[in-house]
Amino acid sequence: MKQRIVTGVLAAAGFIAFALAGGWFFAGLLVLMAIIGFSEYVRMNGFAWHHPASLIGFAGMLTFVLPWSLWDMEAPSALMVMWIAAFLLLAVTVVSKNKTTIDGAALMLLGALYVGYGFGALDTVRQMEEHGLFWTFLVLGCIIASDVGAYFAGRALGKHKLWPSISPNKTIEGAAGGVILSLITAVAFALAMPDVVSLPRALGIGLIAAVAGQLGDLIQSAYKRVRDIKDTGAILPGHGGILDRCDSWIIVFPLVLLSGLLPT
């Protein structure tokens, strides 16, 4: 537990520092995290990083996460990126005479979207011209509040299992506590900056952060159970890998963007 707390504090302090710096500092950190996260994904699916399918997946993932706006360039169309990546991955199955299966190709395509678009959404929010830092901390604050609320409510009140076949320790009471604390955090942000975010908009973000964030955690738990692994990696002592730590982030940030709750 001590190692987990120390790692968490140091990682959080570092991430906040880069978020405050913004620009290339934050974008570079997210690219690095995405590369590590996709490496974990590739490894947990039994591919070597230098496998042709992995390299195509890496290229697709990077296309999503690279900070095109900082180069004053328009990001490539997501549909175009996915179609080209799909075509190349399918071509690998042919060239390899099905040594790379259609299932493996699909896994790399899914990973490129899951990891690349997820971390890319964090950068999109931070690079927003109006109050990008505020929106970033609002979403992250609600995600963290959901985690904290779920943990303590689950320990104090948890009796009914939420999804025992996927994550045996999670309870319905804990999930409800996570939603409540996330909404309280959203209200606090709205009261602190009423000229930036209205209360209904903040509550919408808080609800997405709590519900989708907990679902993102369950998604990663389900996937690790299928692959029979405890953690996706070991880069964060006591926490596991990048995907273990950021499983909620890379689900919530894209959904908040797609919801239209953030100003464009």
N, C-alpha and C positions, 0 to 999 in steps of 0.2 A: 504493500500500500504506500509506503514512504517513497519508493522509487516511482510509483505511478504519479504521486502528487508532485514530486520534484520535476519529473518530465513534463507533466501537464502545465505547471507554472512557467517553466522555461519556454516551452513551445508556444504557449499563449502570449507571453511577453514578446517573443520574437515575431509572431504573426501580427500582433497589434502594431509593433514598430514599423513593419513593412507596410501595413495598411495605412498608417499615418503618413508614411513617406509617399505612398501612391506611385503613379507613373511607372517608369521602368522597373523600379524596385519591387513593387507589388506584382506587376505583370511577370517579372522574371521569377519571383518566388512561386507563382501559380504554375508557370510552365514547368519548373523543376518538380513541383509536387505532382503535376499531371504525369510527367515522365516516370517518376517513381511509382505512382499509382497504377499506371498502365503496365509497367514492368511486373508489379505484383499480380495484376490480372492475367498477364501472359503466362507467368510462372504457375499460377494456381490452376490454369487450364492445360498445363503440360506442354507448352511450347517453349522453345528456346528463343531468346530475344532476337537472334540473327536469322530465324526462320523467315522465308519470304512472306508468309502470311502475317507474321508478327511485324515485319518491317512496313508492310502496307497498312496494318492497323496503327502503328506508330505515326506514319505519315498522315493518315486521316485524323487521328487524335490531335496532332499538332496543328493541323489546319483549323480545327475548332478553337484551340486554346491560345494560339499566337495573338499578340496584341496589335491587330491590323490598324486600329484607330491611331495608335502612337506613331505609325508610319504614314499617317494620312492616306490610308488605303481602305477601300471597302472590302469587308470580309467576303470570301467566296460564299456562294449560295450553299446552304446546308444540304439541300436536295442534290446539288451537283456533286458535292464532296462525297455524300453517301453513295450516289450512283456510280461514280468513278471507282470508289473503293470497292464496292460490291462487284463491279465488272472485273477489276484486277484480282480480287480474291477468288472469284469463280474461275478466272483464267489459270490461277495457281493450281486449282484442283485438276484441271485438264493437263497442264504441263507436268505435274507430278504424278500423273496417271492414277489419281485418286489416293495417293499416299497422304495428301492433305484432303480431308473429306469435306463435303458440303457443310457438315456440322461444325467443323473447325473454322471454315471460312465465315460462317454465320456468327460464331463466337467472337472473332476478331472484329467484325463489323459492329456488333453490339457493344463491345468494349470501347471502340473508338468513339462512339456516340455517347455512351454512358460516362466515360471519364473525361473526354475532350470537351463535350458541350457542358458538362457539369462544372468543371473548373473554369471554362471560358465564361460561363454566366457570372461567376464571382467577379472576374475582371470587368465584364460589361457593366455591372452595377457600380463597382468602384470608380470606373472611368466616366461615369455620368457627369455631364457638365454642371448640373445643379445638385449640390449636396450629396455627391456620390459617397463620401465617407459616412455621412449620417445614415443613408439607406443601407450601406454595408453593415454598419454596427446594429442597426435596427433588426435586420434579418438574422444576423449572427446572434444577437442578444436573445431573440425569441427562440432560436434553436437551442442555445445553451440553457435557457430557462426551462425549456421543455425537458431537456435531459435531467436537469437538477430536480425539477418538480416530480418527474416520473420516478427517479431514484428514491427520493425521500418519502414520497407518498406511498410508493410500493413497499418500502421497508416498514413504514408505520401502519399502513392500513390494508396492504395487499392480501387478499384472500382468494380471489377468483382469477384463474390463469387466463391470460390474454390469448396466447397461441402456443400452448405447451409443446407441440410437435416441432416448432421452429425455434422458439426461445423460451425455455421452461421457467426462467426467473421473472419474466415480465407478467404484470397483472393488469386487470382492467382498472383497478383503483389507481395504480401507478400511471397508466396512460391518461386517465382523467386528471390526475394531479399535474401532469406535464402540460396538458392543454390549458388548465387554469393559470398556471404560473406564466406560461407563454403569453396569454391574453393580458395578464396583469403587467408584464413587461412592455407589451405593445402600448397599453394605456399610459404607462410612465413616459415612453418616448413621445407620445402624442401630446401629453401635458407639458413636457419639457420644450417641445418645438411645435406649437400649434399652427404656426405660420408655414410649416413645411409639410406636415402630415396631419390629415383630419383623423378624428377618432374612428370613424367607420373604416377608413382605409387601413389604419394601423391594426385594427381588430382583424380585418381580413388577412393581413400579412401574418399576424400572430397565429391565426387559426391554421393557415397553410403550413407555417413553420412547425407547428406542433404535430399536426396530423401527418403531413407528408414526411416530416423529419423522423417520426417514429416508424413510419412505413419504410423509409429508406434504411433504417437500422435493421428492420426485420428482413428486408430484401437481402442485405449483406449476410445476415445470420443464416437465412435459408440457403444462400449460395455456398457459404462455408460448410454447412451441414452436408450438402450434396457432394462437395469435394473432400469432406472428412478432414478438415483442417481447423485449428483453433483460431489462428490469426492469418491475415493476408500477408503480413511481413513482420519484421522485427526492428524497424528503424526507430521506433518510439518505445523505449523500454517501459514496460508496464501497460502500454496501450496497444501494441501491435504495429500494424503498418499504416500507411497513409489512407488506404481505403477503409480500414477499421475506424480511423479517427474522423474521416470526412464523409462517411457514408450518407449522413443526413444532409450535409452541405450541398453535395452534387446532385441531390434530388430537389431540395427546397429552392435553391437559387434559380434554376431554370423554370420551375413552376411559378415562382413569384413574378419572373419576367413575362412568362406567357399569359399570366392572369390579367395583365394590364393594370395591376395595382401600383406599379411604379411609374412615375411620370416619364414620358419619352420626349 
